[in-house]
Amino acid sequence: MPNPGQELSTINFEAMLGGPLVAVVNAQAQAAMSTVNFIKEVGFKKIASATAGTQTPESTEVGDPVYVAFKYPKEVAPYQPPVPSAVSVTILTPGSGYTPGAPPVPTLAGGGATTQAVLQATVNAAGQLTEIRVTTPGTGYTSAPTITIPAPTGTNPTPATTQVNFTAAVGEQAARFQEMKLEVPILTMVPIPFIRIEQTTIDFNAKINSVEYTKTDTNLKIDAELEAKAGWLWGSARLKVSTSYQRSTQQGVNVERTYSMAVNIRAVQEEMPAGLERILGILEDAIKAQPLKAPAPAVA
């Protein structure tokens, strides 16, 4: 009678299950070496050997970081639209005796204007001049014009004092650019592969089918022969019978073994190690932009 426990004990589980685990460990080691080689080959310049003129495979020393240079125009002064000349009036003392319902009409003269600005005065209930605003701006001023305000005619007339403010015209200012050169370490621009095997699942199935059987064959053979003689008042007969019996029995056990194994591996991008993160931080601090030439002069 077959024993399933004895059948299972004959399976070399150590080799069947340990083999994939060893392969996973070796794969993780190869992934780590791939990261190291990527950083050395892509991010740093090779150091030539002093004897053979090639890099020593056993050497862990690397050269200077590899930089990628970019040129770009940097705006150092924005575009300024043209600003026409303008005048405004500031009241220094409000005066008194002005009529609230009929404020005076100030006028401008001179200043090189092509067209003088139009002014409008405001008088409060106390007869004081409180505001002089420009309702229509003039054109062509090259200096501050003079202002004339009709004298007050009310009680205690005191003329107000004012000041004319002049803003000279400013022509159009084109934007100014400066050509800059930016140097960036290439390791800060490309993703660094750092693969970690997060999960390994080994599914092992063993199927053992055993059948115990017994087979019996039986063979029975009978032969008969009859002989008879007859006469007057007497007779005789002879019967001959022969038999044979055969029986054979077979016993045995059939055992069918089926094994299957599936290995599932899940790999993820590992977080950057602290040492590598610090190196990239240093390289990011080394990103620098410097001017290649003086900025273009402003164009009026």
C-alpha positions as semicolon CSV with decimal commas, in nm:
position;residue;x (nm);y (nm);z (nm)
1;M;0,000;0,000;0,000
2;P;0,158;0,336;-0,101
3;N;0,220;0,594;0,170
4;P;0,154;0,960;0,056
5;G;0,364;1,100;0,339
6;Q;0,658;0,887;0,234
7;E;0,609;0,998;-0,126
8;L;0,619;1,367;-0,025
9;S;0,928;1,315;0,185
10;T;1,118;1,209;-0,125
11;I;1,069;1,555;-0,284
12;N;1,372;1,785;-0,258
13;F;1,189;2,096;-0,134
14;E;1,517;2,266;-0,046
15;A;1,628;2,266;-0,408
16;M;1,287;2,338;-0,557
17;L;1,200;2,630;-0,327
18;G;1,547;2,754;-0,242
19;G;1,653;2,781;-0,604
20;P;1,404;3,056;-0,694
21;L;1,484;3,245;-0,372
22;V;1,855;3,239;-0,450
23;A;1,776;3,362;-0,802
24;V;1,573;3,652;-0,655
25;V;1,863;3,752;-0,428
26;N;2,104;3,741;-0,723
27;A;1,862;3,947;-0,933
28;Q;1,842;4,211;-0,659
29;A;2,222;4,224;-0,646
30;Q;2,241;4,264;-1,025
31;A;1,983;4,545;-1,009
32;A;2,193;4,727;-0,748
33;M;2,505;4,691;-0,962
34;S;2,311;4,821;-1,262
35;T;2,228;5,135;-1,062
36;V;2,593;5,181;-0,968
37;N;2,710;5,135;-1,327
38;F;2,441;5,374;-1,454
39;I;2,554;5,649;-1,216
40;K;2,921;5,598;-1,303
41;E;2,873;5,568;-1,679
42;V;2,613;5,842;-1,727
43;G;2,676;6,091;-1,450
44;F;3,053;6,109;-1,424
45;K;3,348;6,133;-1,656
46;K;3,575;5,832;-1,683
47;I;3,924;5,845;-1,536
48;A;4,186;5,697;-1,767
49;S;4,432;5,448;-1,620
50;A;4,786;5,576;-1,577
51;T;4,934;5,260;-1,729
52;A;4,696;5,119;-1,987
53;G;4,510;5,436;-2,070
54;T;4,176;5,282;-1,977
55;Q;3,964;5,286;-1,669
56;T;4,054;5,018;-1,415
57;P;3,752;4,789;-1,369
58;E;3,827;4,736;-1,001
59;S;3,859;5,108;-0,930
60;T;3,565;5,280;-0,762
61;E;3,699;5,630;-0,829
62;V;3,500;5,843;-1,070
63;G;3,576;6,168;-1,246
64;D;3,402;6,504;-1,249
65;P;3,024;6,522;-1,295
66;V;2,895;6,544;-1,650
67;Y;2,721;6,877;-1,716
68;V;2,475;6,969;-1,989
69;A;2,506;7,330;-2,107
70;F;2,214;7,538;-2,234
71;K;2,207;7,885;-2,385
72;Y;1,902;8,104;-2,347
73;P;1,814;8,476;-2,363
74;K;1,725;8,633;-2,030
75;E;1,517;8,950;-2,018
76;V;1,698;9,207;-1,804
77;A;1,469;9,503;-1,883
78;P;1,105;9,470;-1,993
79;Y;0,947;9,659;-2,280
80;Q;0,829;10,009;-2,187
81;P;0,558;10,171;-2,400
82;P;0,591;10,542;-2,485
83;V;0,466;10,785;-2,219
84;P;0,345;11,129;-2,341
85;S;0,416;11,448;-2,150
86;A;0,157;11,546;-1,895
87;V;0,068;11,826;-1,652
88;S;-0,124;11,833;-1,328
89;V;-0,207;12,102;-1,068
90;T;-0,154;12,083;-0,693
91;I;-0,335;12,330;-0,462
92;L;-0,094;12,469;-0,204
93;T;-0,344;12,701;-0,024
94;P;-0,721;12,687;-0,089
95;G;-0,785;13,061;-0,064
96;S;-1,131;13,198;0,015
97;G;-1,414;13,403;-0,133
98;Y;-1,481;13,177;-0,430
99;T;-1,842;13,117;-0,532
100;P;-1,947;12,749;-0,488
101;G;-2,203;12,762;-0,766
102;A;-1,971;12,938;-1,012
103;P;-1,613;12,813;-0,960
104;P;-1,331;12,990;-1,147
105;V;-1,198;12,850;-1,474
106;P;-0,817;12,804;-1,456
107;T;-0,617;12,830;-1,779
108;L;-0,266;12,723;-1,881
109;A;-0,018;12,899;-2,104
110;G;0,329;12,831;-2,241
111;G;0,532;12,517;-2,175
112;G;0,581;12,458;-2,548
113;A;0,241;12,291;-2,572
114;T;0,084;12,221;-2,905
115;T;-0,254;12,202;-2,736
116;Q;-0,313;12,330;-2,384
117;A;-0,483;12,110;-2,130
118;V;-0,833;12,197;-2,009
119;L;-0,874;12,242;-1,631
120;Q;-1,180;12,233;-1,403
121;A;-1,189;12,376;-1,047
122;T;-1,400;12,266;-0,751
123;V;-1,510;12,503;-0,470
124;N;-1,657;12,387;-0,140
125;A;-1,938;12,550;0,056
126;A;-1,688;12,764;0,250
127;G;-1,573;12,928;-0,072
128;Q;-1,237;12,749;-0,080
129;L;-1,068;12,599;-0,386
130;T;-1,041;12,225;-0,312
131;E;-0,944;12,064;-0,647
132;I;-0,817;12,146;-0,993
133;R;-0,828;11,850;-1,225
134;V;-0,732;11,801;-1,587
135;T;-1,037;11,716;-1,795
136;T;-0,858;11,716;-2,131
137;P;-0,482;11,648;-2,141
138;G;-0,274;11,874;-2,357
139;T;-0,002;11,772;-2,602
140;G;0,352;11,868;-2,688
141;Y;0,463;11,999;-2,348
142;T;0,839;12,043;-2,309
143;S;0,829;12,224;-1,975
144;A;0,581;12,322;-1,707
145;P;0,325;12,581;-1,826
146;T;0,194;12,871;-1,615
147;I;-0,154;12,872;-1,462
148;T;-0,396;13,161;-1,428
149;I;-0,692;13,148;-1,188
150;P;-0,951;13,429;-1,181
151;A;-0,949;13,615;-0,847
152;P;-1,225;13,542;-0,597
153;T;-1,509;13,796;-0,571
154;G;-1,685;13,685;-0,253
155;T;-1,642;13,770;0,114
156;N;-1,283;13,799;0,237
157;P;-1,135;13,719;-0,107
158;T;-0,797;13,549;-0,087
159;P;-0,649;13,396;-0,405
160;A;-0,547;13,032;-0,385
161;T;-0,188;12,932;-0,452
162;T;-0,109;12,639;-0,683
163;Q;0,177;12,445;-0,836
164;V;0,189;12,305;-1,190
165;N;0,351;11,962;-1,214
166;F;0,516;11,862;-1,540
167;T;0,605;11,509;-1,653
168;A;0,830;11,492;-1,957
169;A;0,753;11,255;-2,240
170;V;0,937;10,922;-2,245
171;G;0,994;10,738;-2,571
172;E;0,934;10,370;-2,632
173;Q;1,184;10,146;-2,454
174;A;1,255;9,811;-2,618
175;A;1,309;9,507;-2,400
176;R;1,670;9,421;-2,330
177;F;1,802;9,065;-2,325
178;Q;2,123;8,905;-2,211
179;E;2,250;8,572;-2,343
180;M;2,296;8,330;-2,056
181;K;2,460;7,991;-2,025
182;L;2,312;7,734;-1,786
183;E;2,510;7,429;-1,678
184;V;2,311;7,143;-1,524
185;P;2,449;6,808;-1,395
186;I;2,300;6,536;-1,611
187;L;2,221;6,317;-1,309
188;T;1,968;6,577;-1,194
189;M;1,786;6,557;-1,529
190;V;1,744;6,182;-1,582
191;P;1,562;5,926;-1,365
192;I;1,807;5,696;-1,188
193;P;1,693;5,331;-1,197
194;F;1,682;5,182;-0,850
195;I;1,472;4,865;-0,865
196;R;1,373;4,677;-0,550
197;I;1,205;4,336;-0,549
198;E;0,912;4,397;-0,319
199;Q;0,739;4,062;-0,321
200;T;0,817;3,706;-0,430
201;T;0,549;3,437;-0,437
202;I;0,634;3,070;-0,499
203;D;0,343;2,838;-0,575
204;F;0,442;2,472;-0,560
205;N;0,190;2,198;-0,633
206;A;0,250;1,823;-0,591
207;K;-0,007;1,572;-0,713
208;I;0,037;1,202;-0,631
209;N;-0,218;0,951;-0,758
210;S;-0,178;0,591;-0,633
211;V;-0,398;0,294;-0,732
212;E;-0,376;-0,052;-0,579
213;Y;-0,529;-0,324;-0,795
214;T;-0,601;-0,701;-0,787
215;K;-0,680;-0,900;-1,106
216;T;-0,812;-1,261;-1,100
217;D;-0,863;-1,481;-1,412
218;T;-1,065;-1,810;-1,379
219;N;-1,089;-2,078;-1,654
220;L;-1,314;-2,390;-1,614
221;K;-1,318;-2,655;-1,894
222;I;-1,544;-2,969;-1,906
223;D;-1,517;-3,245;-2,174
224;A;-1,771;-3,534;-2,184
225;E;-1,787;-3,849;-2,410
226;L;-2,076;-4,108;-2,409
227;E;-2,055;-4,456;-2,568
228;A;-2,355;-4,701;-2,565
229;K;-2,412;-5,063;-2,693
230;A;-2,753;-5,238;-2,725
231;G;-2,867;-5,604;-2,776
232;W;-3,169;-5,832;-2,710
233;L;-3,266;-5,790;-2,345
234;W;-2,939;-5,636;-2,243
235;G;-2,731;-5,333;-2,316
236;S;-2,430;-5,131;-2,191
237;A;-2,311;-4,767;-2,189
238;R;-1,984;-4,586;-2,107
239;L;-1,957;-4,216;-2,011
240;K;-1,620;-4,040;-2,006
241;V;-1,596;-3,694;-1,848
242;S;-1,285;-3,476;-1,801
243;T;-1,264;-3,131;-1,638
244;S;-0,989;-2,869;-1,597
245;Y;-0,985;-2,559;-1,368
246;Q;-0,736;-2,269;-1,385
247;R;-0,725;-1,952;-1,172
248;S;-0,456;-1,676;-1,181
249;T;-0,434;-1,365;-0,961
250;Q;-0,227;-1,046;-1,019
251;Q;-0,170;-0,766;-0,766
252;G;0,014;-0,437;-0,804
253;V;0,024;-0,060;-0,739
254;N;0,028;0,223;-0,997
255;V;0,168;0,560;-0,875
256;E;0,145;0,878;-1,087
257;R;0,344;1,187;-0,975
258;T;0,285;1,542;-1,111
259;Y;0,478;1,851;-0,991
260;S;0,430;2,216;-1,091
261;M;0,585;2,541;-0,966
262;A;0,513;2,909;-1,047
263;V;0,728;3,200;-0,931
264;N;0,572;3,550;-0,928
265;I;0,799;3,850;-0,864
266;R;0,684;4,211;-0,809
267;A;0,949;4,481;-0,846
268;V;0,907;4,852;-0,771
269;Q;1,114;5,168;-0,802
270;E;1,283;5,206;-0,464
271;E;1,310;5,536;-0,285
272;M;1,639;5,712;-0,334
273;P;1,901;5,615;-0,073
274;A;2,010;5,889;0,164
275;G;2,364;5,899;0,027
276;L;2,252;5,930;-0,335
277;E;1,993;6,192;-0,239
278;R;2,264;6,397;-0,073
279;I;2,487;6,371;-0,379
280;L;2,206;6,489;-0,605
281;G;2,138;6,775;-0,365
282;I;2,500;6,886;-0,394
283;L;2,482;6,862;-0,772
284;E;2,160;7,065;-0,779
285;D;2,334;7,336;-0,579
286;A;2,603;7,335;-0,848
287;I;2,357;7,440;-1,118
288;K;2,474;7,781;-1,231
289;A;2,382;8,041;-1,490
290;Q;2,635;8,294;-1,614
291;P;2,614;8,568;-1,880
292;L;2,805;8,514;-2,204
293;K;2,813;8,882;-2,302
294;A;2,685;9,220;-2,192
295;P;2,313;9,290;-2,247
296;A;2,211;9,480;-2,557
297;P;2,169;9,856;-2,498
298;A;1,826;10,005;-2,471
299;V;1,677;10,142;-2,791
300;A;1,470;10,457;-2,756
